[in-house]
């Protein structure tokens, strides 16, 4: 608060000026005094509301600290941890920015035809009608406990085994076996159930690696791994680059090179993280490759985590081989193999939070079991799923129909892209395709790719995931998820891309 | 059978092999004894009665009645129109309707004396996850949290295991009913400093576990002043706030903040859950309520590892936004817990055993120090073993709660029927008689 002192008039002794300047100054002074007294930083009866909760905070509102400023004179805010500080920064990954933008202005054919079309979230919406039908016919019965009482909760209200009930484990074992073509059988006692595949991966990481250790991860990979595997564990992810010329299939020599380079700089590698079926490319690891990987892991004495969450989303003709199958049939050391699975993709139930760690290593299972207290599956959901997964007839119908519908959408979408001169990588699984849009980039490189992504998001208004967010070493590739669309939306998507392509061709020419 | 040993087996992490999960302590050993020989009224009347598990089973019938009369909570309505959206909903903000219902419920529990903003609620799969998450956010590995003793044994695991954070105890004793004092807080702070540990916060449980008593207003003010003075965080675990025997005796830190005009609130965070008050631990529902924007944002992002099933959120949103149900539940639950408490206190008194004066929770804090051979931890564990093996009751020894005075035990009374509680009290009575005679 500044005091305005009318020195000039006083010094020069001119009365008129004194009055002319003194009165406004006095008024100004009293105005500032009034404002200071009545400025209340927070309302007295309601708690302060959080700042506009955009998921990406561009700016942090510090209402409470401002009040500290006025009341105590101390301006040191109470600190949060270094981990929290880094997490609180605005999310600069295009993967998350795109998701936010699409959810703020979601496309709807009727209500919001100019909205952003979401192709960046690998969700499967193609078979909800089947699940809804099952719910209608079975829900009342499915919620009934083993007791006769209607909707009895006494079986599910109390503490359950934190790593999942045996009933659900058995049901999951059956389901997984069916999903993977019946070639393997899974042991319920080797399962640890978690609230989604996200904590499953993190928990495994906590069990297998110390802070500062590393995992080798073939690229391109699911952007969420950077969060799930690294945030709280302090583990590093070393990319092992795969290229278009190999159809983005991993090579052992690249793996070896990455291993040696990392070891040379003093970082300990604890394992390899595979996604099979791969995300974002959508291809499968062959039996031979899985054997080679197991030999490699044995030679280096490291673990293998195989994220098989898309195993039930196969639409091509290639056969899916789980690492569990290979480990069973050949004489490999099973103690280094761990599988992650979940129901978010194959059964379209991401909201229900159902994931698992499947391991052959008793010590890992023992540790993981204790850690599930931080991420257990809710009991009513466990009960519902036991019912659903045990309905063999329904599961069979679902799997067959799901495969057909994903295949149809895939073929239509890929054909649409081809019509625009955009080629997709060979793939046979997943809820997405991996498209080469390098021809649309103005300057070949990561910057050019991001510029294209930005235009696609803000001008064409489609959200797709750029390869750089997946650590792809070759610019221009984008992941497009097509299972959140209706058939009628595909021409709309293609039209929007075409328009953008034409504008760019025109501006270039 | 030959076992080939070529190389040492593939290794596990330090976290995996550490003992910080604490499952070898007597707190959990007693549970094992119960699991092996559990009491059953008809099939195993001489089995071990579980009095070491703080679970609330006295008000199940109210929940069951609600669910019977409101099938829309367990389903998604006729034709299941909301199902699709619900099944896809994995937004870490959580269902708005559920957060609103939780905020209202928390307000009701506090008799409307504090207001809660649904946008400050972060959902987690249980309070266990909430406490761990807050620790990750408020402290770096190697830092310390001050926790008054005696405290819930699970904290050793939840606050320390994966976070790498340390607990420095604030010692409390029976001379003033185990209340926290400024001197004790100062001493703990100095102790941390002498160990070169940076204190990041103080974590209190109010109502207290294992004491079964609420923290007085003046003490809460002192604790908040201490946190302000040292510029550290204050976490108030209010998981038993709905399990007080009288509605007026519980004072939440939220009320203290309200009377201070929310000055200094950015350092305060409340943990809550439905596991105790609503008797639904299997549902895995916990919350963090923070007055600090940054903490809310980062906690929300980190909650990706511990989301609540959207099915459960939907169910509970229906249940808790039903005013008639929630008001009746809170009132009836309180009455029944009070009745149980009176029953156990009377029964123990008849057996010649005194307890700390309690007014909340699902347990009482029993004083068996007169029975100890000598005032030591070993003596206490000896007595605990006798009670487990001879009397066949699993109760929690104070040492597992880091109590500095030996001889105190936590005894749970809400996780069984009245008949079972009667049997347990009878066994204690007989045990005390035997001891008097010898």
Interface residues (C-beta under 8 A of the other chain):
Chain A: X42 X44 X45 X46 X47 X48 X49 X50 X51 X53 X55 X57 X60 X61 X62 X64 X65 X67 X68 X71 X76 X77 X78 X79 X80 X81 X82 X83 X84 X87 X88 X123 X125 X128 X131 X132 X135 X136 X139 X140 X143 X149 X150 X151 X152 X153 X154 X156 X157 X158 X159 X160 X195 X196 X198 X199 X202 X206 X207 X208 X209 X210 X211 X213 X227 X228 X231 X232 X270 X301 X302 X303 X333 X335 X336 X344 X348 X349 X350 X351 X352 X353 X361 X363 X364 X367 X370 X371 X373 X374 X375 X376 X377 X378 X379 X380 X381 X384
Chain B: X7 X8 X9 X10 X11 X12 X13 X14 X15 X16 X17 X21 X23 X53 X55 X57 X60 X63 X64 X67 X68 X71 X74 X75 X76 X79 X80 X83 X84 X86 X87 X88 X89 X90 X93 X115 X116 X117 X119 X120 X125 X126 X128 X129 X132 X136 X137 X138 X139 X140 X141 X143 X158 X162 X200 X231 X232 X233 X254 X257 X258 X261 X262 X263 X264 X265 X266 X267 X279 X280 X281 X282 X283 X284 X285 X291 X292 X293 X294 X295 X296 X297 X298 X301 X302 X304 X305 X306 X307 X308 X309 X310 X311 X312 X315
